[in-house]
Amino acid sequence: MTKYFLDVAYCADQSVRTGIPVLPHARYYVRGTEDDSSYIFLREDIFKRLESIPLYSAVETTESADAVLMPLDFSAVHRTAPHIENHYRNLAEKAGLPLLVAHFGDNTEDVPGENLIILRYSKYRSTLRANEILCPSTSADLCAEADFPILEKPKRPSVGFVGMSQKSDTLGRLRRMFSYGKRDYMLSGLSLLSPSAGYRRSGLYFRSRVLNVLEKTEGVKCDFIQRNFWGREFTARREANKVRLRQDFLDNVARNIYLLCIRGAGNYSIRFFEILSAGRIPVIIDTDAPLPMEDIINYRSFCLFVDAKDLKQTGRHIIEHHASFDSDALIDMQLKAQRTFREKLRFDVFSERLFRETLPAMLRK
């Protein structure tokens, strides 16, 4: 079992002092920080599963370690407590060991430094480096919340979506359009010279345009619930709405065979993994976003990809995909999506493979 030095006493004290959450992999070792475990991506059920799996050995000195692990989220540390980042960088450098960090925020920028291994959700495929590992989000298995029977092939493809878009006449929406719109306008111009620049436009840009295209496409049944807020942003202010908003999403997933997966603030989609868990076919608007374990998982066998440079043809791609497969084939795709999530992409299952196979292999190089 791989040995990691976490500097438990230091990080426990600092995490309480700064409010930075402990990552689920390390919570078993770092006690006294449970109040910090409400970080939006780190769900309590994932914590409990990971605590029951011996992923690695936490040792008391760097001399007996194979690597240093910073058990605090890098994106939060880098933004609010750079002294913690410096502490772990110095520890690893002095010991001559690799430093493992989890960069689980929306940021897509490279993490500078030598001898690093970086776990992250958000990146561009064209800029992904050899020392970066794409991880699935710690999404819940939707089947633990509701029943999702596998759907027969409908006459028309039904496409669902629940989330934030730009279609609400509110002051908050106008502020966001001004903030994102300037950048999107600039990137639209740059995309004429460099097509890859177009992938860097905001999630709101892609969401609004795809929804508009599909609503005008004959032959596609649209089932869209468009919000003027991010889900967690609204429920944080009005806890009473949490159950109703979640149920809206679960019902939408249950009644549609295709579900849109479009990036948010980061270049990834939490919704993607939830859709897989329910056994539905994701329609991925591909913004040059890598997916976990792409060298092992054949995502195209149960997902529909639409290049973000081809948004106007999204409806055509869905119609052609639906016409190309009979009901048995579409049922097989739903089952394959669900099986892939449970056997490879559910965060506890992924973490077990990550710490027992992937990371040890990288550390041996």
VENDAQUI-V85070 format. One record per residue. RES is the residue in three letters. PHI is phi in radians with two decimals (999 if undefined). Layout:
res,phi
RES,PHI
RES,PHI
//
This chain:
res,phi
MET,999
THR,-1.13
LYS,-1.86
TYR,-2.12
PHE,-1.73
LEU,-1.83
ASP,0.92
VAL,-0.98
ALA,-1.04
TYR,-1.18
CYS,-1.23
ALA,-1.11
ASP,-1.12
GLN,-1.22
SER,-1.19
VAL,-1.15
ARG,-1.25
THR,-1.83
GLY,1.33
ILE,-1.49
PRO,-1.31
VAL,-1.44
LEU,-1.18
PRO,-1.09
HIS,-1.09
ALA,-1.89
ARG,-1.09
TYR,-1.04
TYR,-1.56
VAL,-1.88
ARG,-1.62
GLY,1.47
THR,-2.18
GLU,-1.06
ASP,-1.16
ASP,-1.65
SER,-1.53
SER,-1.61
TYR,-0.92
ILE,-0.98
PHE,-1.54
LEU,-1.84
ARG,-1.45
GLU,-1.06
ASP,-1.14
ILE,-1.22
PHE,-0.94
LYS,-1.11
ARG,-1.12
LEU,-1.20
GLU,-1.14
SER,-1.56
ILE,-1.97
PRO,-1.31
LEU,-1.50
TYR,-2.84
SER,-1.86
ALA,-1.60
VAL,-1.86
GLU,-1.63
THR,-2.41
THR,-1.21
GLU,-1.09
SER,-1.78
ALA,-1.78
ASP,-1.60
ALA,-2.85
VAL,-1.79
LEU,-2.07
MET,-1.56
PRO,-1.49
LEU,-2.12
ASP,-1.11
PHE,-1.09
SER,-1.10
ALA,-1.25
VAL,-1.10
HIS,-1.06
ARG,-1.42
THR,-2.03
ALA,-2.54
PRO,-1.06
HIS,-1.14
ILE,-1.22
GLU,-1.01
ASN,-1.08
HIS,-1.03
TYR,-1.27
ARG,-1.08
ASN,-1.17
LEU,-0.99
ALA,-1.15
GLU,-1.12
LYS,-1.14
ALA,-1.47
GLY,1.18
LEU,-2.02
PRO,-1.15
LEU,-1.93
LEU,-1.73
VAL,-2.26
ALA,-1.95
HIS,-1.84
PHE,-1.66
GLY,-1.66
ASP,-1.44
ASN,-1.10
THR,-1.91
GLU,-1.28
ASP,-1.18
VAL,-1.66
PRO,-1.25
GLY,2.19
GLU,-1.72
ASN,0.99
LEU,-1.96
ILE,-2.15
ILE,-2.11
LEU,-1.65
ARG,-2.71
TYR,-1.68
SER,-1.98
LYS,-2.90
TYR,-1.79
ARG,-1.00
SER,-1.24
THR,-2.02
LEU,-1.14
ARG,-1.79
ALA,-1.14
ASN,-1.66
GLU,-1.94
ILE,-2.07
LEU,-1.35
CYS,-2.02
PRO,-1.27
SER,-1.25
THR,-1.44
SER,-1.30
ALA,-1.32
ASP,-1.37
LEU,-1.06
CYS,-1.19
ALA,-1.40
GLU,-1.82
ALA,-2.77
ASP,-1.59
PHE,-2.27
PRO,-1.09
ILE,-1.11
LEU,-1.66
GLU,-1.25
LYS,-1.19
PRO,-1.37
LYS,-1.07
ARG,-1.94
PRO,-1.16
SER,-1.75
VAL,-2.07
GLY,-1.88
PHE,-2.84
VAL,-2.32
GLY,2.91
MET,-1.38
SER,-2.47
GLN,-1.82
LYS,-1.75
SER,-2.28
ASP,-1.50
THR,-2.11
LEU,-1.06
GLY,-1.05
ARG,-1.11
LEU,-1.12
ARG,-1.09
ARG,-1.17
MET,-1.06
PHE,-1.16
SER,-1.17
TYR,-1.32
GLY,-1.07
LYS,-1.04
ARG,-1.19
ASP,-1.10
TYR,-1.09
MET,-1.12
LEU,-1.19
SER,-1.08
GLY,-1.18
LEU,-1.15
SER,-1.15
LEU,-1.18
LEU,-1.64
SER,-2.33
PRO,-0.94
SER,-1.15
ALA,-1.10
GLY,-1.13
TYR,-1.18
ARG,-1.57
ARG,-1.20
SER,-1.21
GLY,-1.05
LEU,-1.10
TYR,-1.05
PHE,-1.17
ARG,-1.07
SER,-1.07
ARG,-1.26
VAL,-1.15
LEU,-1.09
ASN,-1.09
VAL,-1.07
LEU,-1.20
GLU,-1.14
LYS,-1.73
THR,-1.64
GLU,-1.25
GLY,1.71
VAL,-2.05
LYS,-1.57
CYS,-1.69
ASP,-2.25
PHE,-1.97
ILE,-2.05
GLN,-1.78
ARG,-1.88
ASN,-1.91
PHE,-2.71
TRP,-1.26
GLY,-0.98
ARG,-1.20
GLU,-1.15
PHE,-1.30
THR,-1.19
ALA,-1.14
ARG,-1.50
ARG,-2.31
GLU,-1.00
ALA,-1.10
ASN,-1.50
LYS,-1.03
VAL,-1.13
ARG,-1.10
LEU,-1.15
ARG,-1.14
GLN,-1.14
ASP,-0.98
PHE,-1.17
LEU,-1.07
ASP,-1.14
ASN,-1.12
VAL,-1.14
ALA,-1.12
ARG,-1.74
ASN,-2.14
ILE,-1.41
TYR,-1.97
LEU,-2.27
LEU,-1.27
CYS,-2.13
ILE,-2.25
ARG,-0.93
GLY,-1.84
ALA,-1.19
GLY,-1.65
ASN,-1.55
TYR,-2.88
SER,-2.34
ILE,-1.11
ARG,-1.00
PHE,-0.96
PHE,-1.26
GLU,-1.15
ILE,-1.12
LEU,-1.05
SER,-1.08
ALA,-1.50
GLY,1.30
ARG,-2.13
ILE,-1.66
PRO,-1.34
VAL,-1.76
ILE,-1.61
ILE,-1.44
ASP,-1.39
THR,-1.88
ASP,1.05
ALA,-1.74
PRO,-1.23
LEU,-2.07
PRO,-1.06
MET,1.02
GLU,-1.11
ASP,-1.33
ILE,-2.01
ILE,-1.69
ASN,-1.56
TYR,-1.10
ARG,-1.22
SER,-1.40
PHE,-2.53
CYS,-2.22
LEU,-1.93
PHE,-1.79
VAL,-2.18
ASP,-1.09
ALA,-1.10
LYS,-1.42
ASP,-2.17
LEU,-1.05
LYS,-1.10
GLN,-1.77
THR,-1.00
GLY,-1.05
ARG,-1.07
HIS,-1.08
ILE,-1.17
ILE,-1.07
GLU,-1.16
HIS,-1.08
HIS,-1.12
ALA,-1.29
SER,-1.40
PHE,-2.25
ASP,-1.45
SER,-1.09
ASP,-1.08
ALA,-1.17
LEU,-1.21
ILE,-1.12
ASP,-1.08
MET,-1.09
GLN,-1.10
LEU,-1.15
LYS,-1.15
ALA,-1.06
GLN,-1.13
ARG,-1.15
THR,-1.11
PHE,-1.08
ARG,-1.26
GLU,-1.64
LYS,-2.34
LEU,-1.91
ARG,-1.12
PHE,-1.05
ASP,-1.21
VAL,-1.17
PHE,-1.06
SER,-1.11
GLU,-1.08
ARG,-1.16
LEU,-1.02
PHE,-1.43
ARG,-1.65
GLU,-2.18
THR,-1.13
LEU,-1.16
PRO,-1.00
ALA,-1.13
MET,-1.19
LEU,-1.22
ARG,-1.31
LYS,-1.27
//
